[in-house]
Amino acid sequence: MSNSARQDHTQNTTHFGYEEVPVTDKANKVADVFHSVADKYDVMNDLMSAGVHRLWKRYTIETSGAKKGDTILDLAGGTGDLAAKFTRIVGKDGMVTLSDINGSMLENGRERLTNMGIAGNIEYVQANAECLPFEDNKYDIVTMAFGLRNVTDKDAALRSIFRVLKPGGKLMVLEFSKPVVPGLSTIYDQYSFKLLPLIGKVVANDEDSYRYLAESIRMHPDQDTLKEMFDDAGFERTSYHNMTGGIVALHTGYKF
C-alpha cells in the first residue's frame, strides 16, 4: 500500500478515534487525553490489561539486544516503564532518553524514575516523534510502546526515527494490533467498547478518554500494513511478533 493510499480521503483531515478532525487539531486533542489520564496511567494500564502489559514490555526489553554503553531513545515513554529497565542495562557508560510529546506524562515519568533513584544516565526530552530534535545517527535502539497510534503522521515519525538511529540500529514498536485468533475480535470489541470506558469512568473519572483509546486502537494500521510502513521508511529486516493472539504486536526494523 502506498503512502498516499494510507492518507485520509482529504489531505486536511485525520482520525481522532472514529471522529474525523482537522490535521492541525489532532495533536492537541491527543494531548488533552493524556493530560487527563496521566495521574492514573499506571493504575489504568494494570486494570485494562490485567497486568499483561508488563509481560509485553518485558518481552520487548529481553529481545532488544540492549547492552552496556548503548544509547537508547524511548519514545512516547510515558511513565518510564521501559526507560527504567534500560538504564540498568546500559549502565553508567550508556544513556537513555525518555521522551514524550505530552508534558504531563513526561513529568510523571521524571518524578517516578527520580523516586526510584535513577539518575546520571537518563535524560528527559519533550518532543514530537514526527520531527525529533536529535542529531543524525545518535541512538543504538529506539523503542515506542503504545504511542505510534496516537501520532498524526506515522510515516513522518518513522522517517524521523530512522534518521536518528545509528547504522545497525534497531527500532522496536510495541502497539495494539488486530487479533488473529478466530473469535477473539468479538470478545475484544465487547471489552474495548463496553468495559474499558466503564473502568475509565470509575477509576479515572474519564469515560471519554478511554473510549478514544479503544477507538484509536481500531484505527491503527494492522500488522502487515505497519510492516510495509517500516519498509517504506527505509528499515530493513522488518518483522513483527504477535502476542496475546494479535491483540498486541511487536514490530522490529533495522537501519543499515
ABEGO torsion letter per residue (X at the ends): XBAAAABBABAABBBBEABBBBAAAAAAAAAAAAAAAAAAAAAAAAAAAGGAAAAAAAAAAAAAGBBBGBBBBBBGAEAGAAAAAAAAAAEAABBBBBBBABAAAAAAAAAAAAAAGBBGABBBBBBBAABBABBBGABABBBBBGAAAABABAAAAAAAAAAABBBGBBBBBBBBBBBABBGAAAAAAAAAAAAAAAAAAAAAGBAAAAAAAAAAAAABBBAAAAAAAAAAAGBBGBBBBBBGGGABBBBBBBBX
